Amino acid sequence: MDFKNLLFDVEKNIALVKINRQEKLNALNDETLNELNICFNHIKNDKNIFVVIITGAGEKAFVAGADISEINKLNIISAKEFSEKGQAIFNLIENLGKPVIAAVNGFALGGGCELALACHIRFSSDRAKFGQPEVNLGIIPGYGGTQRLTRLIGSGRAAELILTGDLIDAEEAYRIGLVNKIFSPEELISQSKLFAEKIASKGQAAVGFALKSIVSCDELSEDEGQNLESSLFALCCGTDDFKEGTSAFLEKRKPNFKNL
């Protein structure tokens, strides 16, 4: 697939999506959001893609935020549409049904931090910076940041970041649970790919069902969540991969999953 502002490649059942607006620090303008929507809908429907890595082109930025030149033109009506559009695309990523890894290689600010939050796993370069600095512009996060950040790191820490607009480095992001692991800039993508390959080697029905249960956790009561879990567990037991995985364990061999 060819895009103006994205680079897209698939290798070993792993899609690499790279936001490529280096002159704007990979800021998310309307055109880029449209391309992300097209790209992730394609990924959702491509049975040969098991895992996704999203990153930013260049060394400076993952995504340095939304495009301020577009935000500056908003009014009350258009701002609601602007926010809902970004939320819908990030919801698509969160509910993709396939694991999405954010490889944060530089600034992840505003909409960029919100994009990382919509991913299921976040790896970071040791040079990365994170923040929700929208209050410095007289606005608040509009692409789900107030919700996802609060659920991930707690209301106190989320309030501290959102209300001050302060930036934090990779070590602090790791300490508060915003990122899973930190790598050198040179290792970030290679380590993300190794992690993605590990996930891609598993039975993909089980991976998808597990992810569905994890993502639903914040929306369901504990009883509802456990009911969903047991239903998805039962569906796993109706797959060929279940039979292969358990048989391989008993026979002391590696499973050969067919994702059926």
N, C-alpha and C positions, 0 to 999 in steps of 0.2 A: 504493500500500500504506500502511496506517495502523498505526502503532506507538505504544506508550506512551512509550518512551525513545529512539526514533530519529525523525529527520526524513528523508524519502526523496523524491527528485525525479529525473526523467530529462529531459534536454534535449540535443538534437543528439547522440543516441546516447551521452551521458555521464551516468552515475548519480552523484548527490551524496548521500552518506550522512553524516548529522550526528548524533553522539551527544548527546542532549539531556537531561542531568541536571545542570543548571547549579548547583542548590543543593548538589550533592554533588561539584562539580568534574568532572562527567561520569564518575565512578567506575563501574567495570564490576561491577554486581551480577549475580546469577544471571539475573534477568529480562532484563537488557540483553544478556547473552551469548546467551540463547535467541532474542532478537529479531535479533541479528547473524547467527545461524545461519540463521534463516528468510530474512532479507534477502539474504544472499550466495548461498544456494541458489537463490533467485529470480533473482538477477543471472546466476548461472552458466547458467541455462536460458533466459534471455531473449536471443534472437538479435539483438534491436534495441539491446542495450547493448554497447558496444565497450570502454569505459574507465570506471573507477570512481575517484572522489575521496572519501576519508573524512576527516572533520574533527570538531572538537568545537564545540558550541554556546557562544556567549558569547566573551568575550575572555581569560578567565583560564586555561582548560584545554583541551587536546586530550583527554586522559584522565589523570586524576591517580592512577590505579592501580586495583587491585581494591577492592572494598568491604570495609574492615577489619572492619566489624561482622559480616560473614559469615565472614571468615577466622578471627576470634577463636573461633568455635564448632567449628572443625575438630578432628578427631582423626586418628590415623594412617591409618585406613581411608578416612574421608571426604575427607581431604586428597589422597590419591592420585586419587580420583574427580574432585575439584575441579580438580586440575592437568591431568588427562587430558582433561577436558571443554574447558577453555580451549585446550589444545594442539590439539585436533581442530578447533575453530572457526578458530584462527589458521592451521592447516594448510590448511583450506578456502580461506582468503583467499590464501595463498601459491600454492596450486595451482589457482587459479580458472580459469586459461586465458585471462584477460583482465588487462591491466595495472591495477594498483591503486596510486593515488597517495595517500600520507598528507600532508595539509596540516596541519602541526603548529602550532597557533595559540597555545599556552600550555604549561602543564605536561604533559609526557609522561613520567610516572613509573611505575615498576613495570610493571603490566600495560599501561599506556598506552604505555610505551616498547616493550614487547614487541609490541603491536599495530602500532606504526609499523614495527618490524623485519620483521613479516610482510608488509608492503607492498613493492612492487617499487621504488618511487621515493619519496623523502622530501623534501618541501619544508618550509621552516620560516619562521615569523615571527621577526623579530630579537628578539622578547621571549620566545621559547620557552626552556624549561628541560628537560633530559633527565636521566634517572638511573634506576638500579636500586637503590633504597634498602632492599630487603627485609631485608638483614642487620640493619638498625635495629629490625626486628620479630622477630628471631630466626629468620628463614626465608631461603630463597633464591628467586630467580626460578623460577616454576613454569609459565609459559606459553611456554616455548621460548627465554627470554632468554639463558641460559647458552650455548646452541648458536648462535643466530643472531647475537648480538652478537659472539661470538668469531670466527665466520666472516667477519663484515663488517669488523671493525676490528683483528683479531688478538688472540691470547691475552693478551699483556701489557697492552694498554690495556683489554681486557674485564675482566681480573682487577682492575685498578686501580679501575674503576667499580663492579664487583659487590662486591668485598671491603671497600671503604670506604663504599659507599652514597652517595658524593658526587654532587652535581648539577653539570652543566656547562651553559654557555649555548650559544646558537646558533652563535656564532663558533667555539667549541671543537669543537662537534659537526661543523661543516663541515670544520674542519682535520683531524680524524681520520677523516673519510669516513663519518660517521653520517648526514649529510644531503647532498643534492645541490645545493640552492640555498637562499639566504636572501632573503626579501622583507620589506617593511614589512607590518605587520598589515593595512593597507588594501588591499594588492596581493596578498596571499597567495592568496585564492580565485580572483580574476580571472586571475592568472598561472598558477595550477594548471589552470584551465579552458582557457586558451590552449594550454598544453602538451598537455592531454588532447585538444583538437581537432586538434592536429597528428598525434597518434597515430591518432585516429579517421579521419583522411583517408587513411590507408594501406590497403593490402590486408590485411584482417583475418585471412585464413588465414596469411599470412606473419607477422603480428604474433603470433598465437597459437603458431605453430610456433617462432618465435624465443624467445618467453618460456618455452616448455616446455624448450628446450635450455638456456637460461640458468639456470632454476630447478633443473634436474637436475645442474648442474655440480658441486655439492658432494657429490652422492651417487654419482658415477661416476668411474672412473679416466679418465685422459686418452684412452686408446684407446677406452673405452666411450663417452665423451662425443663423440669425433669420429665414431664409428659412428652414434650417434643423430643428430648434426648432418647427416651425409650422407644418412641416411634421410629426415629432415624436409625437407632441401633437395630431394630427389627428389620428395617429395609436393607441395611448392610448384610444381614444374614440371609437375604434372598438373592445375593449376587454371586456370580462365579468367582469373583475375587475373594470373597469370604471363604469359599471352599478351598481355593488355592492357597490362601494365606495360612489357614489353620492346618491344612494337610502338609504344607512345606515345613511348618514349625514341628509337627509331629515326626516328620521324616528327616529332620535336621538338615534342611537344604534351604537355599534362597528361594523366595517365592517368585514366580513368573507371572506378574499381574497382566491381565488383558484389558482391564478397565471395563469389565462387563459384569 
